């Protein structure tokens, strides 16, 4: 199953809130392998063909993978011939939602910090209720990329392969605030002109016996005031 193409990347912690990735994870729960595809926003015209052709090229790989495999593909906003390559990527620590408030006066986030129309819609969510219970929830949305720009991104240096810890971000081409970038992370790779591919696993029960033992110790005490047995 293919999900996308989403307008705006789904990297870092944004995958927790992504409908595109969520659809792929849902397919996995039904025993179906899936590929989520997202294109970085910020250029006109948008190079949709780049994401589409990369996605189609990965279908045979997805077909050979075990059932329930989920892959997350993020593509820079570049023509296909300008993309520097495809790299396996780790999920970065980038977080898109920076703050939330219920202030009466709506203050829109800084547009350069927003990634795609989905982020723009989420930044101005309307909450309905009964009389006297209407208001706005304001979300401040940040960019997963250093500097907060929305373009395709190119940089100097060498591209790293999966797990070798070397590559982009260690040579020339760094911008302000990029010194701490991890060249194996999805956001960093896309920012430097690479397509990033990440294998994901959906929610599942934790089977850590040490954790269960720790929780069991305090379970009875926790529910005793409710008249329940632990």
TASULDA-V722752 format. One record per residue. OMEGA is omega in whole degrees, 0 to 359 (* if undefined). NEAR is the number of other C-alpha atoms within 8 Angstrom. D_FIRST is the distance of its C-alpha to the first C-alpha in whole Angstrom. Layout:
omega=OMEGA near=NEAR d_first=D_FIRST
omega=OMEGA near=NEAR d_first=D_FIRST
//
This chain:
omega=176 near=8 d_first=0
omega=179 near=8 d_first=4
omega=183 near=12 d_first=7
omega=19 near=8 d_first=10
omega=178 near=11 d_first=12
omega=177 near=9 d_first=15
omega=186 near=11 d_first=18
omega=185 near=12 d_first=20
omega=171 near=13 d_first=19
omega=181 near=10 d_first=17
omega=177 near=13 d_first=20
omega=184 near=13 d_first=22
omega=179 near=12 d_first=23
omega=179 near=11 d_first=21
omega=178 near=10 d_first=17
omega=184 near=6 d_first=19
omega=188 near=7 d_first=19
omega=173 near=9 d_first=16
omega=180 near=6 d_first=14
omega=178 near=11 d_first=11
omega=179 near=12 d_first=11
omega=178 near=11 d_first=12
omega=179 near=10 d_first=9
omega=179 near=16 d_first=7
omega=176 near=12 d_first=10
omega=177 near=9 d_first=10
omega=179 near=13 d_first=7
omega=179 near=15 d_first=9
omega=179 near=9 d_first=12
omega=178 near=7 d_first=11
omega=184 near=8 d_first=11
omega=174 near=11 d_first=7
omega=186 near=16 d_first=6
omega=177 near=16 d_first=4
omega=174 near=14 d_first=6
omega=185 near=16 d_first=9
omega=180 near=16 d_first=11
omega=179 near=15 d_first=14
omega=178 near=15 d_first=18
omega=180 near=16 d_first=21
omega=172 near=14 d_first=23
omega=178 near=12 d_first=27
omega=177 near=10 d_first=27
omega=356 near=4 d_first=28
omega=180 near=4 d_first=27
omega=181 near=8 d_first=23
omega=182 near=10 d_first=22
omega=182 near=8 d_first=19
omega=180 near=8 d_first=19
omega=180 near=11 d_first=19
omega=182 near=14 d_first=15
omega=182 near=9 d_first=14
omega=177 near=8 d_first=16
omega=180 near=8 d_first=15
omega=181 near=11 d_first=11
omega=181 near=7 d_first=11
omega=182 near=7 d_first=14
omega=182 near=8 d_first=12
omega=178 near=8 d_first=9
omega=178 near=7 d_first=12
omega=179 near=7 d_first=13
omega=180 near=11 d_first=9
omega=179 near=8 d_first=10
omega=182 near=6 d_first=13
omega=178 near=8 d_first=13
omega=176 near=7 d_first=14
omega=180 near=8 d_first=11
omega=177 near=12 d_first=10
omega=176 near=14 d_first=10
omega=177 near=14 d_first=9
omega=179 near=11 d_first=10
omega=183 near=13 d_first=12
omega=175 near=13 d_first=13
omega=189 near=17 d_first=16
omega=177 near=15 d_first=18
omega=181 near=14 d_first=22
omega=182 near=14 d_first=23
omega=170 near=11 d_first=25
omega=185 near=9 d_first=25
omega=183 near=7 d_first=23
omega=178 near=6 d_first=26
omega=177 near=7 d_first=27
omega=190 near=11 d_first=24
omega=179 near=8 d_first=26
omega=177 near=7 d_first=23
omega=183 near=8 d_first=20
omega=167 near=12 d_first=21
omega=186 near=10 d_first=20
omega=170 near=12 d_first=21
omega=176 near=8 d_first=22
omega=184 near=11 d_first=21
omega=178 near=10 d_first=24
omega=182 near=6 d_first=27
omega=177 near=11 d_first=27
omega=185 near=11 d_first=27
omega=182 near=10 d_first=26
omega=186 near=9 d_first=28
omega=182 near=9 d_first=32
omega=176 near=7 d_first=34
omega=180 near=9 d_first=34
omega=178 near=7 d_first=37
omega=183 near=8 d_first=38
omega=180 near=8 d_first=41
omega=180 near=6 d_first=42
omega=181 near=4 d_first=42
omega=175 near=7 d_first=39
omega=183 near=5 d_first=39
omega=175 near=9 d_first=36
omega=178 near=10 d_first=34
omega=185 near=6 d_first=35
omega=180 near=6 d_first=33
omega=181 near=8 d_first=32
omega=186 near=12 d_first=31
omega=184 near=14 d_first=28
omega=174 near=15 d_first=24
omega=182 near=12 d_first=23
omega=179 near=8 d_first=24
omega=178 near=9 d_first=22
omega=180 near=10 d_first=24
omega=179 near=10 d_first=27
omega=180 near=8 d_first=26
omega=181 near=8 d_first=26
omega=179 near=12 d_first=29
omega=182 near=11 d_first=31
omega=182 near=10 d_first=30
omega=181 near=7 d_first=32
omega=181 near=8 d_first=33
omega=177 near=7 d_first=35
omega=178 near=7 d_first=37
omega=178 near=6 d_first=41
omega=180 near=5 d_first=44
omega=182 near=5 d_first=44
omega=178 near=7 d_first=41
omega=179 near=9 d_first=39
omega=180 near=9 d_first=38
omega=171 near=12 d_first=36
omega=183 near=12 d_first=34
omega=177 near=14 d_first=34
omega=175 near=14 d_first=31
omega=187 near=11 d_first=32
omega=180 near=13 d_first=29
omega=179 near=11 d_first=30
omega=175 near=12 d_first=28
omega=185 near=11 d_first=26
omega=177 near=10 d_first=28
omega=180 near=10 d_first=32
omega=174 near=7 d_first=34
omega=181 near=11 d_first=32
omega=185 near=10 d_first=31
omega=185 near=12 d_first=28
omega=184 near=9 d_first=28
omega=176 near=15 d_first=27
omega=173 near=10 d_first=29
omega=179 near=8 d_first=31
omega=178 near=10 d_first=33
omega=178 near=9 d_first=35
omega=187 near=11 d_first=35
omega=181 near=9 d_first=33
omega=182 near=8 d_first=29
omega=175 near=12 d_first=29
omega=187 near=11 d_first=26
omega=171 near=9 d_first=25
omega=184 near=5 d_first=27
omega=174 near=6 d_first=30
omega=180 near=9 d_first=31
omega=172 near=11 d_first=33
omega=187 near=13 d_first=32
omega=179 near=15 d_first=31
omega=181 near=14 d_first=33
omega=181 near=10 d_first=36
omega=180 near=10 d_first=38
omega=175 near=8 d_first=39
omega=178 near=9 d_first=37
omega=174 near=10 d_first=37
omega=180 near=8 d_first=37
omega=176 near=7 d_first=39
omega=183 near=7 d_first=37
omega=186 near=9 d_first=35
omega=184 near=9 d_first=37
omega=181 near=5 d_first=35
omega=174 near=7 d_first=32
omega=185 near=7 d_first=30
omega=177 near=14 d_first=29
omega=183 near=16 d_first=26
omega=185 near=11 d_first=25
omega=182 near=16 d_first=22
omega=181 near=13 d_first=24
omega=181 near=14 d_first=27
omega=180 near=16 d_first=25
omega=180 near=15 d_first=23
omega=182 near=12 d_first=27
omega=170 near=11 d_first=28
omega=177 near=16 d_first=26
omega=166 near=14 d_first=23
omega=185 near=15 d_first=20
omega=181 near=15 d_first=19
omega=183 near=13 d_first=16
omega=174 near=12 d_first=16
omega=183 near=8 d_first=15
omega=175 near=8 d_first=14
omega=182 near=7 d_first=15
omega=180 near=8 d_first=15
omega=176 near=4 d_first=19
omega=181 near=4 d_first=21
omega=178 near=4 d_first=24
omega=181 near=4 d_first=27
omega=180 near=5 d_first=29
omega=184 near=6 d_first=31
omega=179 near=6 d_first=35
omega=178 near=6 d_first=37
omega=179 near=7 d_first=35
omega=180 near=9 d_first=36
omega=180 near=8 d_first=39
omega=181 near=8 d_first=40
omega=180 near=8 d_first=38
omega=182 near=9 d_first=40
omega=184 near=7 d_first=43
omega=185 near=8 d_first=43
omega=182 near=9 d_first=41
omega=180 near=10 d_first=44
omega=183 near=8 d_first=46
omega=185 near=8 d_first=43
omega=180 near=11 d_first=43
omega=179 near=10 d_first=47
omega=180 near=7 d_first=48
omega=182 near=5 d_first=46
omega=180 near=6 d_first=47
omega=177 near=7 d_first=44
omega=179 near=6 d_first=44
omega=* near=9 d_first=42
//
